[in-house]
Amino acid sequence: MKTISTSRSHGGIQGVYSHASSSCDCEMTFAVFVPPQAAERACPVLWYLSGLTCTHQNVMDKGEYRRLAAELGLIVVCPDTSPRGEGVPDEKDNWQFGSGAGFYLDATQEPYARNYRMYSYLTQELPALIGEHFPADMVRQSIFGHSMGGHGALTIALKHPQRYKSCSAFAPIVQPSTAGWSKPALEKYLGADEATWRPYDATALIADGHRFDAFLVDQGTADGFLKEGLRPWLLEEACSKAGIALTLRMQEGYDHSYNFISTFMDDHLAWHAERLGK
């Protein structure tokens, strides 16, 4: 693991790191905020998954999480959204696919299968690295994310309900298998058989019997992607049928930007901290 940068913030350390990933077969970059309490004890881990076009940097610059994470004693891990670099296949003119758009899945189709293995990276390789190099209590983990990252957080939590104490999302893509901006990506990564898409679709996972205790979702009513791409009512319907507790908060006048995310970031950190403390 290489240290790219570190700086002090709210008594803790915000760092950016890179390593050679075996899952993605390329150099991967990620950010970790370590709170001041880690000098005395291992701290719980909160994973933040970013949205389309983003890297680890977006939430670092605009998410406003460090003050309360320091107060609550949370390690916050911010991975990248896809493999990157020379030799990694990409569609440079398509912001909904390839670089910045890994959709947190393991691709099976060529030429993407070698590199686009973000699901394995986030559920196996990177947690092992965090546990080895940081003062992390890996028994206490939670996960959240935005948009494509909200999709990732929901699907990963549903498949690993014993690992994560809590899960929340800002404006998640709740049914990527039918949304216009995600369906083409699933087909390119996973092939034409839509049955293979179901493990990466939150509503399909719930319909297929996967369960998680509770979700918190914030969604802006002025989000330009609300009606065609996000459609939180589909998650609401799926959770209602399955008996999953969903707190869906429609936030009047808010859009899809980090102005929206940063407004409600404290609520999400507090939600996770309460559950990580149990």
Long-range contacts (C-beta under 8 A, 24 or more apart in sequence): 1-129, 1-133, 4-29, 9-33, 9-66, 9-70, 10-35, 10-36, 10-66, 10-67, 10-69, 10-70, 10-71, 11-35, 11-36, 11-70, 12-36, 12-38, 12-66, 12-69, 12-70, 14-60, 14-66, 16-56, 16-60, 19-129, 21-83, 21-121, 21-125, 22-125, 23-117, 23-118, 23-120, 23-121, 23-124, 23-125, 24-83, 24-115, 24-116, 24-117, 24-118, 24-121, 25-83, 25-114, 25-115, 26-83, 26-84, 26-85, 26-87, 26-88, 26-115, 27-84, 27-85, 28-79, 28-80, 28-83, 28-84, 28-121, 28-126, 29-55, 29-56, 29-80, 29-84, 30-56, 30-77, 30-78, 30-79, 30-80, 30-126, 31-56, 31-57, 31-60, 31-77, 31-78, 32-75, 32-76, 32-77, 32-78, 32-130, 32-134, 33-65, 33-66, 33-69, 33-70, 33-74, 33-75, 33-76, 33-78, 34-75, 34-134, 34-135, 35-69, 35-70, 35-72, 35-73, 35-74, 35-75, 36-70, 36-73, 37-73, 38-73, 38-75, 38-134, 38-135, 39-135, 41-135, 41-137, 42-135, 42-136, 42-137, 43-73, 43-74, 43-75, 43-135, 43-136, 43-137, 44-73, 44-74, 44-75, 44-136, 44-137, 44-140, 44-141, 44-142, 44-165, 44-273, 44-276, 44-277, 45-74, 45-75, 45-77, 45-130, 45-136, 45-137, 45-138, 45-140, 45-141, 45-142, 46-74, 46-75, 46-76, 46-77, 46-141, 46-142, 46-143, 46-144, 46-269, 46-272, 46-276, 47-77, 47-79, 47-122, 47-141, 47-142, 47-143, 47-144, 47-145, 47-153, 48-76, 48-77, 48-78, 48-144, 48-145, 48-149, 49-79, 49-81, 49-104, 49-122, 49-143, 49-144, 49-145, 49-146, 49-148, 49-149, 49-150, 49-152, 49-153, 50-78, 50-79, 50-80, 50-81, 50-145, 50-146, 50-148, 50-149, 51-81, 51-145, 51-146, 51-147, 51-148, 51-149, 51-150, 52-81, 52-95, 52-96, 52-100, 52-101, 52-147, 52-148, 52-181, 53-81, 53-95, 53-100, 53-101, 54-81, 54-100, 54-146, 54-149, 55-80, 55-81, 55-100, 56-80, 58-258, 59-146, 59-258, 59-261, 62-258, 62-261, 62-262, 63-258, 63-261, 63-262, 63-265, 64-262, 64-265, 65-265, 65-269, 68-265, 68-266, 68-269, 68-270, 69-269, 72-269, 72-270, 72-273, 73-273, 74-269, 74-272, 74-273, 74-276, 75-130, 75-134, 75-135, 75-136, 77-126, 77-130, 79-121, 79-122, 79-126, 81-118, 81-148, 81-149, 82-116, 82-118, 83-115, 83-116, 83-117, 83-118, 88-115, 89-115, 96-181, 96-182, 96-184, 96-185, 97-184, 97-185, 97-188, 101-148, 101-185, 103-148, 103-151, 103-152, 103-176, 103-182, 103-185, 103-186, 103-189, 103-200, 104-148, 104-149, 104-151, 104-152, 104-155, 104-156, 104-200, 105-186, 105-189, 105-190, 105-199, 105-200, 107-189, 107-190, 108-189, 108-190, 108-191, 108-196, 109-188, 109-189, 109-190, 109-191, 112-188, 112-189, 116-189, 118-152, 119-156, 119-200, 122-152, 122-156, 123-156, 123-159, 123-160, 140-165, 140-276, 141-165, 141-276, 142-166, 142-167, 142-272, 142-275, 142-276, 143-167, 144-168, 144-169, 144-170, 144-268, 144-272, 145-169, 145-170, 145-172, 146-170, 146-171, 146-172, 146-261, 147-171, 147-172, 147-173, 147-225, 147-230, 147-256, 148-173, 148-182, 150-174, 150-217, 151-176, 151-182, 151-200, 151-202, 154-202, 154-215, 154-235, 155-199, 155-200, 155-201, 155-202, 155-205, 157-212, 157-215, 158-202, 158-205, 158-206, 158-210, 158-211, 158-212, 159-199, 159-205, 159-210, 161-210, 161-211, 161-212, 161-213, 164-212, 165-272, 165-275, 165-276, 165-278, 166-213, 166-214, 166-216, 166-271, 166-272, 166-275, 166-276, 167-212, 167-214, 167-215, 167-216, 168-215, 168-216, 168-217, 168-218, 168-268, 168-271, 168-272, 169-215, 169-216, 169-217, 169-218, 170-217, 170-218, 170-219, 170-260, 170-261, 170-264, 170-268, 171-218, 171-219, 171-220, 171-223, 171-225, 171-226, 171-230, 171-232, 171-256, 171-260, 172-202, 172-217, 172-230, 172-232, 172-235, 173-229, 173-230, 174-202, 174-203, 174-230, 174-231, 174-232, 174-234, 174-235, 174-238, 175-201, 175-202, 175-203, 175-204, 175-231, 175-234, 175-235, 176-200, 176-201, 177-201, 177-204, 179-228, 179-229, 179-230, 179-231, 180-228, 180-229, 181-225, 181-228, 181-229, 182-229, 202-235, 202-238, 203-234, 203-235, 203-237, 203-238, 206-238, 206-239, 206-241, 206-242, 206-244, 207-238, 207-241, 207-242, 211-242, 211-244, 212-244, 213-244, 213-245, 214-244, 214-245, 214-246, 214-247, 215-239, 215-244, 215-245, 215-246, 215-247, 216-247, 216-249, 216-267, 216-268, 216-271, 217-246, 217-247, 217-248, 217-249, 218-249, 218-251, 218-260, 218-264, 218-267, 218-268, 219-248, 219-249, 219-250, 219-251, 220-250, 220-251, 220-253, 220-254, 220-255, 220-256, 220-260, 221-250, 221-251, 221-252, 221-253, 221-254, 222-253, 222-254, 222-255, 223-254, 223-255, 223-256, 223-260, 224-255, 224-256, 225-256
